[in-house]
Amino acid sequence: MKNEPTTSFREAMRVFARIGCLSFGGPAGQIALMHRELVEQRPWLSEQDYLRALNFCMLLPGPEAMQLATYAGWRLHGVRGGLMAGLLFVLPGAVVVLIISVLYSLFGRLPLVEAVFFGIKAAVLAIVLEALLKVSRRALNLPWHWMIAIVAFLALFVFNIPFPAVIAVAGMTGYLMTKGDAPDTALQEVTPVPVLQTVRTVAIWLIIWFTPIAVIALVTYPDHLLVSVGLFFSKLAVVTFGGAYAVLAYMGQQAVENHGWLTAPQMVDGLGLAETTPGPLILVTEFVGYMAGFRASGLQGSIAGGLAAAAMAVWVTFAPCFLWIFAGAPYIERLANMPRLSGALSAITASVVGVIANLALWFGLHVLFADLTRIETGPVTMTWPVWSSMNITAVGLFILSAVMLLKLHAGLAKTLGICALLGAAIGLMN
């Protein structure tokens, strides 16, 4: 259950606002920042509480760092504390991404702006590669973890199997390969959670989650763009295990190829924008939503349409996070004593390595090659490059950014900034 508040609500708000504004560097950097602020510098969470909450959040779909912040706020000040912490973690980045999305939609085709994003895209490839290496070192601890990662990559890239199915099979495999639950002696010390309390919490947040979609569908029509955006990103919110990197390839392929909301280069630009801002990387959904609304004739292809679709994307992306935490937080201590769930988590994390590898390859093909072809032979359905269309400049910027990140440890902001400036310089020379 929750601790008694160890600080005032105002002080907690100040600290979580600071975390939200400084939360660069993806989930690894954000989790480290919160550990320093909430465990090391302030006795708000113990080391055990922090790690237990982190493991629980990694079991959930959605951005684990944002959910961890929400849980910390809940521990301090209940539901209002969780809302405060979660919103302050997301809002700074959401505001910045929205401003940049508007500017991109208006000026993204200017040669200088395109050159800047050309450099950013090359750096993003190196960032995804770095994430792949970091997750691999943490996740692939056993031989069968390696097997799950390889199978996940092949299932996605070669056979085009749906991402949710890959995650579900990985989780079930880990659950079945782990020995039975621990004895109940530890669970006897945990205060039971009333079932009706959980049911009420789930019902309230389901209503909050789906009300905007239902209202738009009733006022307009069920196939309205805002309804489609709401339903699509609601589905993503349920299957986004392992953080944003794990689902970006799936999201990009669906948004680009199936819905036609934006182009593949624009999708890569959106990832680059999200990388440069604070907050969860999954805020790229806001960019995708904005571009869908901005480009849609039904919304007059306007900034207003983009703002409406961006708001819908953000709403359905993050409302579920509050549902998972407020409904599940009281059970964290109980779940910590269930090894089978830990086994499922480790298998899902292993599969995320294969998913990120698929993401890296998918984005790499679109950044480094001007032309791609589609191979469809029997069960094989995959994208392959036209080697003669390789962009040598993009390859050079990618190698430079990879050396800066992996060898020189230059940092995310510095790498993105240098590649953006080089991209701009190259654009001016052409």
Summary of the structure (lengths in Angstrom):
residues: 430
radius of gyration: 21.6
end to end distance: 61.9
largest distance: 70.7
contacts: 1537
relative contact order: 0.17
helix: 77%
strand: 3%
